[in-house]
Amino acid sequence: MARATGTEIVSTEPGLHRIVTRPLRGRLTAGQALERLLAGSGYRAVPGRWGGHRIVAAPAIASRDRVPSPIRPPREPAPADIVVTASKQHVPLLRYPGSLTLLTGTPVQINGTAGDISDLARPLPILQSTQLGPGRNKVFIRGIADSSFNGTTQSTASVYLDDVQLNASGPDPALRLYDMRAIEVMEGPQGTLYGAGAIGGVLRLVTNAPVLGETSGWAGAGLTATHGGGAGFDVAARVNAPLLSDRLALRTVAYAVRDGGYIDDTRRRLSGVNRTDTLGMRAAFRGDPGGGWRIDVGGVAQSIHSRDSQYAVSSIGALARRSAIAQPFDDRFLFGRATVTKAWDDGLTFVSATGVAARRSRERFDATPSGSPMRAPAVYSIDNDKLLLSQEFRVSRSLAGGRSWLAGFTFVSDRSALSRTVGTIGGGVDITGVSNLTRAASGFGEVTMPLLDRLSMTLGGRYTAARVDGEPSATRRAGAFIKGRETQRFDPTIAASYRIAGSLAAFARYQTGFRTGGLAVAQGIGRVANYEPDAIRFAELGLRRLRHGATGIGATLSVSTAHWTDIQADLLNRRGQPFTTNLGDANIQTVEASVDWVPTTRISIAASALYTHNVVTGPIADQSRRDNRRLPDTPPFAAHGAIGYAWPEDAAIAPRITATIDYVGRSVLGTGDLLDVSQGDYLALGVNAAVRRRGVDWTVGIDNLTDAHANRFAFGNPFGLTARNQTTPLRPRSLRVGLAKAW
């Protein structure tokens, strides 16, 4: 291959000579040819800094950018030139000038099965999440948290599936993380690369792409028993199939998951009311027409149905409450994407990424006044409809000596319609809602230049022109349209990386970001009002050490400061009614640290922690005591630890075992006197074990080993908020037994 293409290809992997490859056909670039040759081999090719390729063990994981899988054996560490794909340039991880966390696994596993994004908050202290339930949770990165409640504001963390955005406002869609190649958490703000809304950062879900010319599959299932609660199960399967020789392939994933309920309703004499069922399917086609072109087309369909809310009332019991009616939640999510890529041998790459995401959610709350007779329950319903369209074109090039550049254009259209009703079952009266249409176009660019042998500089910027139009109802009425407002903004990036030693580098970064404003329900009855854009300025310093070889230590340390102005927040008043406002400003300081130690090839030890301090100023924050003027859902300290032991994988029976410990500090439900309610401050333990025999993985996991009844989140029903006694307890001790097989 090297002789035929004139490309330098190097490797130090001792097992590479045993790999048998298939013949190649067609017109291919060197990178495409290597990808085909190495498919399914356990190795992969990454671009080298000199313009050639290096073959390394796959998947590669490095220092803090690794969270050990509880059922998988230790893997080879990442070489220094592993590429950070979320940067949209071919930047080696060691030289990437910013904080980044990378998880790999197929699937990424939480207690032995694939969870969703909010489940990652336990093993990753840099993530925080609300706990309303799957499809209702908001995820925050590094303490950039605006509100515990869902509304019309843009999300502070943007979620992407490969190169296409999944959400713009509201909670994350809670896709189950089956058949993922990696999850990249790029801490923000990321205004230059990802535009408005990514002020906390970006979570990028990288799927396993269809493999041309390969027929393979995987299937897994598990049963879960919860102490004092209902049973649950999970079933999933994945198939990769060639459709047209080495030109077209299909990869599909399907799953069904039941999370057993553990909350009892004493008024209706029901147990385990908060059962949740998730059904989903993902499909992807990959085509290789030749000439360096690649076409990826795919889609997602997922539905979530929760029979009831998952909150308890402390005055009734740790796992109980009294409600007049059921409070279900339904969510339907459809997503489609098309990505066209063209790669030239000189390192130039063109990408066109098109996406559409449609989401419809329905939730119902018990609005019955205390003491009201059962025959006249009151119902409060919220309907949310969202449609997100996105298009990005970009061109990038990686050159010898670590130089690279990127330029692109993005267009986004996001329509969000919120409608509300209140009344009795079977009949309700419409109350004020809002619809927003946000359209934004932006051009962006970034360049990385080596200034010295060890020092490189990154400069970039994005210019955005956005317009938001709104109307005070989900149903159009003559004269209801409110003329939109326009926002024009430039967000720069200035960053540097200095290689101190072969596997140790320091980095510094300054970046800004913003969120567009919009129309929202305001304080008072039947009122709407505009809320202003908010903005954030951020700077950080850090050290990153990558682990080389089968054993050793990797570690990271970073400190950062941020100033957040005119914070947009979706809040609730004392009647339980939502409103949106700009609540004030905040100063945020954080310290992050992690270590990944592999003393022997069989033992792995990992730990990570986040310390954050924030102070909010403004009319709403000033209602609280001085020491409680804080951002919501952000504990001052959170930490994770894991220790694993794995027997040799090539043994007839290959057991593995991992123990985890997680601590989440005390946080508050929100900013201001009404929402100054304590939550968090708990410790959770878990143990996972697995045995691989004759190609079958048998797994067992125990979560919440001590059966702690801690309060994760102090909210469930807006009409009981003033009582300050709502809790969302940890799932009681649960045991999962599962099996999986790949072929």
C-alpha positions in Angstrom: 0.0 0.0 0.0 2.8 2.4 0.9 4.7 1.7 -2.3 1.6 1.9 -4.5 0.4 5.2 -3.1 3.7 6.9 -2.1 2.3 7.3 1.4 4.3 6.6 4.5 2.5 4.1 6.8 4.1 3.2 10.1 3.1 1.1 13.1 4.7 -0.3 16.3 1.9 -2.8 17.1 3.4 -6.3 17.6 0.3 -8.2 16.4 -0.2 -6.4 13.1 1.7 -9.1 11.1 -0.9 -11.7 12.0 -3.8 -9.8 10.3 -5.2 -11.3 7.1 -6.9 -8.7 4.8 -9.4 -8.9 2.0 -8.5 -7.7 -1.6 -9.2 -4.1 -2.5 -11.2 -3.0 -5.5 -12.1 0.4 -6.9 -10.6 3.9 -6.8 -9.7 4.7 -3.2 -7.7 7.2 -1.2 -4.9 5.8 1.1 -7.1 6.5 4.1 -10.1 4.7 2.6 -8.0 1.7 1.6 -6.6 1.4 5.1 -10.0 1.7 6.6 -11.2 -1.3 4.5 -8.1 -3.4 5.1 -8.3 -2.9 8.9 -12.1 -3.3 9.3 -12.9 -5.7 12.1 -9.2 -6.4 12.8 -8.9 -4.6 16.1 -6.6 -1.9 14.5 -7.3 1.4 12.8 -5.3 4.0 10.9 -5.0 7.6 12.1 -3.5 10.5 10.1 0.1 11.2 11.2 1.5 14.7 11.8 3.8 14.2 8.8 0.9 13.6 6.4 1.1 9.8 6.3 -0.8 7.3 8.5 -0.1 5.4 11.7 -1.8 2.0 12.5 -2.8 1.7 16.2 -4.8 -0.6 18.3 -8.5 0.3 18.4 -10.4 1.7 20.2 -7.8 3.9 21.8 -8.5 5.7 25.1 -6.4 8.1 27.0 -6.0 9.4 30.6 -9.0 11.4 31.8 -10.6 10.9 28.4 -11.4 7.3 29.5 -14.0 5.9 31.8 -13.4 2.2 32.3 -16.3 0.0 31.1 -17.5 -2.1 34.0 -17.6 -5.3 31.9 -14.8 -4.9 29.4 -11.1 -5.7 29.9 -8.3 -3.1 29.8 -7.4 -1.9 26.4 -4.3 -0.5 24.8 -3.9 3.3 25.6 -4.1 6.0 23.1 -1.1 7.2 21.2 -0.3 10.9 21.3 -1.6 11.3 17.8 -5.2 10.1 18.3 -7.4 12.5 16.4 -10.1 14.6 18.2 -13.0 14.4 15.8 -15.3 16.8 17.6 -12.8 19.6 16.8 -13.7 19.2 13.1 -10.0 19.2 12.3 -7.3 16.5 12.5 -6.0 17.7 15.9 -3.9 15.2 17.9 -5.4 14.7 21.4 -2.2 15.7 23.2 -2.1 18.9 21.3 -5.8 19.8 21.5 -6.0 23.1 23.5 -9.0 22.4 25.7 -10.9 20.1 28.0 -12.3 17.0 26.3 -13.7 13.7 27.7 -13.8 10.6 25.4 -15.7 7.4 26.3 -15.6 4.4 24.0 -17.4 1.1 24.0 -20.0 -0.9 22.1 -22.3 -0.2 23.7 -21.3 2.4 26.2 -22.6 0.8 29.4 -24.2 2.0 32.6 -24.6 -0.9 35.1 -24.2 -3.5 32.4 -26.6 -2.0 29.8 -26.8 1.0 27.6 -28.2 4.1 29.3 -28.9 7.5 27.9 -27.0 10.8 28.2 -28.3 11.7 31.6 -27.0 8.4 33.0 -23.5 9.5 32.1 -23.6 12.2 34.9 -22.7 9.5 37.5 -19.4 8.3 36.0 -18.6 11.8 34.7 -18.6 14.5 37.4 -18.3 17.2 34.7 -21.9 16.4 33.7 -25.0 17.3 35.8 -28.6 16.4 35.0 -32.1 17.0 36.2 -34.0 13.9 37.1 -37.6 14.3 35.9 -37.2 11.0 33.9 -36.1 9.8 30.4 -36.9 12.4 27.7 -37.5 15.1 30.3 -33.9 15.6 31.7 -31.7 18.6 31.0 -28.0 18.0 30.9 -25.4 20.6 31.9 -21.7 20.6 31.4 -19.2 22.0 34.0 -21.8 23.8 36.0 -23.2 26.0 33.2 -26.7 25.4 34.4 -29.6 27.8 33.8 -32.8 26.1 35.2 -34.2 22.9 36.5 -37.4 23.3 34.4 -38.2 22.8 30.8 -39.3 25.7 28.7 -38.5 27.7 25.6 -34.9 28.7 26.2 -32.1 27.2 24.2 -30.2 24.3 25.8 -26.9 25.1 27.4 -25.4 21.8 26.1 -25.9 20.9 22.4 -26.3 17.2 21.6 -25.0 15.9 18.2 -25.4 12.5 16.5 -22.2 12.2 14.4 -22.2 15.6 12.5 -25.8 16.6 13.0 -27.5 18.4 15.8 -30.3 16.6 17.7 -31.7 19.3 19.9 -31.8 23.1 20.2 -34.1 23.8 23.2 -35.6 21.8 26.0 -34.3 18.5 27.4 -32.1 16.0 25.6 -33.9 13.4 23.5 -32.6 10.5 25.8 -31.5 8.3 22.9 -30.3 4.9 24.2 -26.5 4.6 23.7 -26.5 1.3 21.8 -23.8 0.6 19.2 -21.8 3.7 19.9 -18.2 4.0 18.8 -17.5 6.9 21.1 -19.0 9.7 23.1 -17.1 13.0 23.1 -17.8 15.6 25.7 -16.3 18.8 24.5 -16.5 21.4 27.3 -17.6 24.8 26.3 -18.4 27.3 25.4 -18.1 26.1 21.8 -19.4 29.1 20.0 -16.8 29.1 17.2 -17.3 25.5 16.1 -20.9 24.8 17.1 -22.7 28.2 17.2 -25.5 29.6 19.4 -26.6 27.4 22.3 -23.3 25.5 23.0 -22.4 27.7 25.9 -21.8 24.8 28.2 -20.3 22.5 25.6 -21.2 19.8 23.2 -22.0 16.1 23.6 -21.3 14.3 20.4 -22.6 10.7 20.0 -20.3 8.9 17.5 -22.1 5.9 16.0 -20.4 2.8 14.6 -20.8 3.3 10.9 -21.8 0.6 8.5 -18.8 -1.6 7.5 -18.6 -2.2 3.7 -18.4 -5.9 2.7 -19.0 -7.2 6.2 -21.9 -9.3 7.6 -21.9 -9.2 11.4 -24.3 -8.9 14.3 -24.8 -8.5 18.1 -27.7 -9.3 20.4 -28.1 -8.8 24.1 -30.8 -9.0 26.8 -31.1 -8.5 30.5 -33.5 -8.6 33.4 -33.5 -6.2 36.3 -35.0 -6.6 39.8 -35.4 -3.5 42.0 -35.8 -3.8 45.8 -39.4 -3.0 46.6 -40.2 -2.1 43.0 -41.2 -3.5 39.7 -39.1 -5.7 37.4 -37.5 -4.3 34.3 -35.9 -5.7 31.1 -33.8 -4.6 28.1 -33.5 -6.3 24.7 -31.4 -5.0 21.8 -29.9 -6.3 18.6 -27.6 -4.9 15.9 -27.0 -6.1 12.3 -24.4 -5.0 9.7 -25.1 -6.2 6.2 -23.5 -5.5 2.8 -26.1 -4.5 0.1 -23.9 -3.9 -2.9 -20.4 -5.6 -2.7 -18.0 -3.1 -1.3 -20.1 -0.1 -2.3 -23.1 0.0 0.0 -23.8 -1.3 3.5 -26.6 -1.1 6.0 -26.4 -1.1 9.8 -29.5 -1.2 12.0 -30.0 -1.2 15.8 -33.3 -1.9 17.6 -34.1 -2.0 21.3 -36.9 -2.2 23.9 -36.3 -1.2 27.5 -38.5 -1.2 30.6 -37.4 0.7 33.7 -39.5 -0.8 36.5 -41.3 1.6 38.8 -40.5 2.1 42.5 -42.8 4.9 43.6 -46.1 4.1 45.3 -49.3 6.2 45.2 -51.1 5.7 48.5 -54.2 7.6 47.5 -54.9 5.5 44.4 -53.4 2.4 46.1 -51.0 1.7 43.3 -47.4 0.5 43.4 -44.5 1.1 41.1 -46.4 3.9 39.2 -43.3 5.4 37.6 -42.7 2.6 35.1 -41.1 3.8 31.9 -41.0 2.0 28.5 -38.7 3.0 25.7 -38.8 1.6 22.1 -36.3 2.7 19.5 -34.6 1.9 16.2 -31.7 3.4 14.3 -30.7 2.7 10.8 -27.7 3.9 8.7 -26.6 3.4 5.1 -23.0 4.0 3.9 -22.2 4.3 0.2 -18.8 4.4 -1.4 -19.1 5.6 -5.0 -15.4 5.9 -5.4 -13.1 8.8 -6.1 -12.8 9.7 -2.4 -16.6 10.3 -2.0 -18.6 8.8 0.9 -22.3 9.1 1.5 -24.0 8.4 4.9 -27.7 8.5 5.3 -29.5 7.4 8.4 -32.5 7.9 10.8 -33.7 7.4 14.3 -37.2 6.7 15.7 -37.8 6.5 19.4 -40.8 6.6 21.7 -40.9 7.0 25.5 -43.9 6.4 27.7 -43.8 7.0 31.5 -47.0 5.8 33.3 -46.5 8.4 36.0 -44.0 10.9 37.4 -41.1 9.6 39.5 -41.3 12.0 42.5 -42.1 11.2 46.1 -43.4 13.5 49.0 -41.2 13.2 52.1 -44.1 13.8 54.5 -45.8 10.6 53.1 -42.7 8.4 52.6 -39.3 8.0 51.1 -40.8 6.2 48.1 -44.5 7.3 48.2 -46.9 10.2 47.5 -50.6 10.9 47.2 -52.1 12.0 43.8 -55.6 12.3 42.5 -54.7 11.2 39.0 -51.9 9.6 37.0 -49.3 12.0 35.7 -48.0 10.4 32.5 -45.4 11.5 30.0 -45.2 10.6 26.3 -42.4 11.5 23.9 -42.0 10.8 20.2 -38.7 11.6 18.4 -37.9 11.3 14.7 -34.5 12.2 13.2 -32.9 12.0 9.8 -29.5 12.9 8.5 -27.5 12.9 5.3 -23.7 13.4 5.2 -21.6 13.7 2.1 -17.8 13.6 2.4 -15.1 14.1 -0.1 -11.5 13.4 0.8 -8.4 14.2 -1.3 -5.0 12.6 -0.8 -3.4 16.0 0.0 -5.5 16.2 3.2 -8.3 18.4 1.9 -11.8 17.3 3.1 -15.2 18.6 2.2 -18.3 17.7 4.4 -22.0 18.5 3.9 -24.2 17.6 6.8 -28.0 17.9 6.6 -30.4 17.1 9.5 -34.0 17.2 10.5 -35.3 16.4 14.0 -39.0 16.4 14.9 -40.1 15.9 18.5 -43.5 15.9 20.2 -44.0 15.5 23.9 -47.1 15.4 26.2 -47.1 15.7 30.0 -49.8 15.9 32.5 -49.8 17.0 36.1 -52.3 16.7 39.0 -53.5 20.3 39.7 -56.1 19.2 42.3 -56.1 21.6 45.3 -55.2 20.0 48.6 -58.4 18.5 50.2 -60.4 18.4 47.0 -62.7 15.4 46.7 -61.6 12.6 44.3 -64.7 13.2 42.1 -63.3 16.5 40.8 -59.6 16.2 40.0 -58.0 19.0 38.1 -55.6 18.4 35.2 -52.8 20.6 33.9 -51.4 19.5 30.5 -48.4 20.8 28.6 -47.8 20.0 24.9 -44.5 20.7 23.2 -43.8 20.4 19.4 -40.3 21.0 18.0 -38.9 20.9 14.5 -35.2 21.5 13.9 -33.6 21.8 10.5 -29.9 22.2 10.1 -27.4 22.4 7.2 -23.6 22.7 7.4 -20.9 22.9 4.7 -17.3 22.9 5.7 -13.9 22.4 4.2 -10.8 21.4 6.2 -7.2 20.5 5.6 -4.5 18.9 7.6 -1.0 19.6 6.6 2.5 18.4 7.6 4.0 19.7 10.8 0.7 19.9 12.8 -0.9 22.7 10.7 -4.6 22.5 9.9 -7.4 24.9 9.0 -11.2 24.8 8.8 -13.9 27.0 7.2 -17.6 26.5 7.0 -21.2 27.8 6.8 -24.2 26.7 8.9 -27.9 27.4 8.6 -30.3 26.4 11.4 -34.1 26.7 11.7 -35.8 25.8 15.0 -39.5 25.9 15.6 -40.8 25.4 19.1 -44.5 25.5 20.0 -45.7 25.3 23.6 -49.4 25.0 24.4 -51.1 24.5 27.8 -54.6 23.5 29.1 -56.1 23.3 32.6 -59.4 21.8 33.6 -61.0 18.4 34.3 -60.3 15.1 32.8 -61.7 15.1 29.2 -62.1 18.8 29.1 -59.8 21.8 29.6 -59.4 25.5 28.9 -56.5 26.7 26.8 -54.2 29.1 28.6 -51.4 31.2 27.2 -48.6 29.4 25.3 -46.0 30.6 22.9 -44.5 29.6 19.5 -40.9 30.6 18.5 -39.3 30.4 15.1 -35.5 30.9 15.3 -33.4 31.1 12.1 -29.7 31.6 12.2 -27.0 31.7 9.6 -23.3 31.7 10.5 -19.9 31.5 8.9 -17.0 30.1 10.9 -13.3 29.3 10.6 -10.4 28.1 12.7 -6.7 27.6 12.0 -4.0 25.8 14.0 -0.4 26.8 13.4 2.9 25.5 14.9 4.9 28.5 16.2 7.7 26.5 17.6 8.6 22.8 17.7 6.6 22.4 20.9 4.2 25.3 20.7 1.1 25.6 18.6 -1.6 28.3 18.4 -5.3 28.1 17.5 -7.3 31.1 16.3 -10.9 31.1 15.2 -14.2 32.9 15.0 -17.8 32.7 14.0 -20.1 35.4 12.8 -23.8 34.7 13.4 -26.9 36.5 12.2 -30.1 35.2 13.9 -33.7 36.2 13.9 -36.5 35.1 16.3 -40.2 35.5 15.5 -42.9 34.5 17.9 -46.6 34.5 18.7 -48.4 34.1 22.0 -50.2 30.8 21.2 -49.5 27.4 19.7 -52.5 28.1 17.4 -52.2 30.9 14.9 -54.6 33.8 15.3 -54.9 36.9 13.2 -52.8 39.7 14.7 -51.1 37.5 17.2 -47.8 37.5 15.4 -45.0 39.4 17.1 -42.3 41.0 15.0 -39.1 39.3 15.5 -35.8 40.6 16.8 -32.4 40.2 15.1 -29.1 39.4 16.7 -25.7 39.7 15.1 -22.6 38.5 17.0 -19.0 37.5 16.6 -17.5 34.8 18.9 -13.7 34.3 18.9 -11.4 31.5 20.0 -7.8 32.0 21.1 -6.0 28.8 22.3 -2.5 27.4 22.6 -0.9 24.1 23.4 2.7 23.6 24.6 4.2 20.1 24.5 6.3 19.9 27.7 7.5 16.3 27.2 6.7 13.3 25.0 3.4 12.6 26.6 2.8 15.8 28.6 1.3 19.0 27.3 -0.1 22.2 28.7 -3.0 24.2 27.1 -4.8 27.5 27.5 -8.0 28.6 25.9 -10.3 31.7 25.7 -13.7 31.5 24.1 -17.1 33.1 24.1 -20.7 31.9 23.3 -24.3 33.1 23.4 -27.9 32.0 23.2 -30.6 33.8 21.2 -33.6 35.4 22.9 -37.2 34.8 22.2 -40.9 35.1 23.3 -42.0 33.3 26.4 -44.8 33.1 29.0 -44.2 36.0 31.5 -45.1 36.6 35.1 -48.8 37.2 35.6 -51.9 35.7 34.1 -52.1 35.5 30.3 -48.9 37.6 29.7 -46.1 37.0 27.3 -42.8 38.9 26.9 -39.5 38.8 25.2 -36.4 37.6 27.0 -33.0 38.8 26.0 -30.0 36.9 24.6 -27.4 35.8 27.2 -23.6 35.5 26.7 -20.6 33.9 28.3 -16.9 34.5 28.4 -14.6 31.7 29.4 -10.9 31.0 30.0 -9.1 27.9 31.1 -5.6 26.5 31.8 -4.8 22.8 31.9 -2.3 20.0 31.8 -2.8 16.7 30.0 -0.7 13.5 30.3 -1.4 10.5 28.1 -0.6 7.0 29.1 1.7 5.0 26.8 2.2 1.3 26.8 0.1 -1.4 28.4 0.7 0.1 31.9 1.3 3.5 33.4 -0.5 6.6 34.5 -2.5 9.2 32.6 -3.8 12.4 34.2 -5.4 15.8 33.6 -5.8 18.9 35.6 -7.6 22.1 34.5 -8.8 25.3 36.1 -11.3 27.7 34.5 -13.3 30.9 35.1 -16.4 32.1 33.3 -18.6 35.2 33.4 -22.2 34.6 32.3 -24.4 37.7 31.7 -28.2 38.1 31.4 -28.8 34.4 32.2 -31.9 33.0 30.5 -34.0 30.8 32.8 -37.3 28.9 32.7 -38.8 29.3 36.2 -42.0 28.6 38.1 -44.0 31.1 40.2 -45.7 30.2 43.5 -48.9 29.1 41.7 -46.8 26.5 39.8 -47.1 28.4 36.5 -44.0 28.7 34.2 -42.4 31.9 33.1 -39.1 32.8 31.4 -36.8 35.7 32.4 -33.2 36.9 32.4 -32.5 36.3 36.1 -29.0 38.0 36.4 -25.3 37.4 36.1 -23.0 34.7 37.4 -19.3 34.2 38.0 -18.2 30.5 37.8 -14.8 29.0 38.8 -14.0 25.3 38.4 -11.2 22.9 39.0 -11.2 19.5 37.3 -8.9 16.6 37.9 -8.7 13.0 36.8 -6.2 10.1 36.9 -6.1 6.8 35.0 -3.7 4.3 36.4 -3.0 0.8 35.0 -0.4 -0.7 37.4 -0.6 -4.1 35.6 -2.3 -5.3 32.5 -5.1 -6.8 34.6 -5.8 -3.9 37.0 -7.2 -0.5 36.1 -7.9 2.3 38.5 -9.6 5.6 37.6 -10.8 8.6 39.5 -12.2 12.0 38.5 -13.6 15.0 40.4 -15.1 18.5 39.8 -15.0 21.4 42.2 -17.0 24.4 41.2 -17.9 27.7 42.9 -20.5 30.1 41.5 -22.2 33.3 42.6 -25.4 34.7 41.0 -26.3 38.3 41.2 -29.6 39.9 40.3 -33.1 40.7 41.6 -34.2 37.0 41.8 -30.9 35.7 43.3 -31.0 38.5 45.9 -34.1 37.0 47.4 -32.0 34.1 48.8 -29.5 34.1 51.6 -26.0 35.1 50.5 -24.6 31.6 50.7 -27.4 30.2 48.6 -27.2 32.5 45.6 -26.2 29.7 43.3 -26.9 28.2 39.9 -29.2 25.2 40.0 -28.3 21.5 40.0 -24.5 22.2 40.4 -22.9 20.7 43.5 -19.7 22.3 44.8 -18.0 18.9 44.6 -18.6 15.7 42.7 -16.4 12.7 42.3 -16.2 9.3 40.7 -13.9 6.3 41.3 -13.6 2.9 39.7 -11.3 -0.1 40.1 -11.4 -3.1 37.8 -9.7 -6.5 37.4 -9.7 -8.6 34.2 -8.3 -12.0 33.6 -6.6 -12.6 30.2 -9.2 -12.3 27.4 -7.9 -15.2 25.5 -8.6 -17.6 28.4 -11.4 -20.2 28.1 -13.2 -18.3 30.7 -12.4 -14.6 31.0 -14.0 -13.0 34.1 -14.0 -9.3 34.8 -15.1 -7.3 37.8 -15.4 -3.6 38.5 -16.4 -1.6 41.6 -17.5 2.0 41.4 -18.1 4.8 44.0 -19.8 8.1 43.2 -20.4 11.2 45.3 -22.7 14.0 44.4 -22.6 17.1 46.7 -25.5 19.3 47.8 -27.1 21.5 45.2 -30.2 23.6 45.0 -33.3 23.4 42.8 -32.9 26.9 41.5 -31.9 30.5 42.0 -34.0 32.6 44.3 -35.9 32.1 47.6 -38.7 29.9 46.2 -36.3 27.5 44.6 -33.7 27.4 47.4 -34.5 23.7 48.1 -31.7 21.2 48.9 -31.0 18.1 46.9 -28.0 15.8 46.3 -25.4 15.1 49.0 -25.3 11.4 48.6 -22.9 8.5 48.0 -23.7 5.6 45.6 -21.8 2.3 45.3 -22.0 -0.3 42.5 -20.4 -3.6 41.5 -20.4 -5.2 38.0 -19.0 -8.6 36.9 -18.9 -10.5 33.7 -17.7 -13.8 32.3 -17.0 -14.5 28.7 -17.3 -18.1 27.7 -17.5 -19.5 24.1 -18.2 -16.0 22.7 -21.0 -15.2 25.1 -20.8 -12.5 27.7 -22.7 -13.3 31.0 -23.0 -10.2 33.1 -24.4 -9.3 36.6 -24.5 -5.8 38.1 -25.7 -4.4 41.4 -26.5 -0.7 41.6 -27.1 1.4 44.8 -25.5 -1.4 46.8 -26.3 0.2 50.2 -30.0 0.9 49.2 -29.6 4.6 49.9 -32.8 6.7 49.8 -31.1 9.9 48.8 -32.8 12.8 47.1 -31.4 13.3 43.6 -33.8 16.1 42.5 -36.3 18.1 44.6 -39.1 18.5 42.0 -41.9 16.5 40.4 -45.2 18.5 40.3 -45.2 22.3 39.9 -48.4 22.7 42.0 -46.7 21.2 45.1 -43.5 23.2 44.8 -44.3 25.7 47.6 -44.6 22.8 50.1 -40.8 22.2 49.5 -41.2 18.4 50.3 -40.9 16.8 46.9 -38.0 14.4 46.2 -36.8 12.3 43.4 -35.2 9.3 45.2 -32.4 7.2 44.0 -33.6 3.9 42.5 -33.4 1.4 45.3 -30.9 -1.4 45.2 -31.3 -3.1 41.8 -29.8 -6.3 40.4 -29.4 -6.9 36.6 -28.5 -10.2 35.0 -27.8 -10.2 31.3 -26.1 -12.0 28.4 -24.8 -10.8 25.0 -23.2 -12.4 21.9 -21.5 -10.9 18.9 -20.9 -12.7 15.6 
